[in-house]
């Protein structure tokens, strides 16, 4: 689980955890025990992960569900096409 989160800037969604076979009650327990930190509803930072701008962007996309994408300035920054001062 930690390896998958590391590849995704320290984030996992509830759907991704379910696909890995993690029961909803287990996810809830991990949130209560602070193993997972809620970033948005259904999106979690693993452990004490400190999110960079890329992580915040991915969290927003994951929270919006399948088919969601970055757009405009955020997408351009993510691809390294422009420099921004975005921290989130």
TAURCOR-V106009 format. One record per residue. N is the residue number from 0. RES is the residue in one small letter. PHI is phi in whole degrees, -180 to 180 (* if undefined). OMEGA is omega in degrees with one decimal (999 if undefined). Layout:
n->[N N]
res->[RES RES]
phi->[PHI PHI]
omega->[OMEGA OMEGA]
This chain:
n->[0 1 2 3 4 5 6 7 8 9 10 11 12 13 14 15 16 17 18 19 20 21 22 23 24 25 26 27 28 29 30 31 32 33 34 35 36 37 38 39 40 41 42 43 44 45 46 47 48 49 50 51 52 53 54 55 56 57 58 59 60 61 62 63 64 65 66 67 68 69 70 71 72 73 74 75 76 77 78 79 80 81 82 83 84 85 86 87]
res->[x x x x x x x x x x x x x x x x x x x x x x x x x x x x x x x x x x x x x x x x x x x x x x x x x x x x x x x x x x x x x x x x x x x x x x x x x x x x x x x x x x x x x x x x]
phi->[* -64 -64 -64 -64 -61 -71 -117 56 82 -119 -143 -98 -61 -63 -65 -65 -62 -64 -84 91 -85 -70 -54 -64 -68 -59 -60 -64 -64 -68 -63 -88 68 -72 -119 -111 -70 -98 -138 -56 81 -129 -130 -91 -83 58 -98 -56 -96 -82 -85 -55 -60 -67 -64 -65 -63 -59 -64 -65 -62 -66 -82 93 -57 89 -75 -143 -77 -140 53 -62 -64 -66 -63 -67 -59 -84 76 -82 -138 -96 -133 -102 -64 -105 -132]
omega->[-178.3 178.6 179.6 178.8 -179.8 178.0 -177.4 178.0 175.4 -175.0 169.6 175.1 176.6 179.2 178.5 178.2 177.5 179.4 176.5 178.1 179.8 -178.7 178.4 178.9 177.7 176.9 179.2 178.3 179.7 176.3 -179.9 -178.8 176.7 172.0 173.4 177.1 179.7 175.4 171.8 178.7 178.4 179.2 -171.9 169.1 -177.4 178.0 -178.3 -176.8 173.2 -174.0 170.7 -179.8 179.2 178.9 177.8 178.2 179.5 178.8 178.9 179.1 179.0 -179.1 -178.8 172.6 -177.3 178.7 179.7 -179.8 169.9 -179.6 172.9 -173.0 -179.9 179.1 179.6 177.8 179.5 -179.6 178.5 -179.2 176.1 174.4 176.3 175.8 -179.6 173.4 -179.4 999]
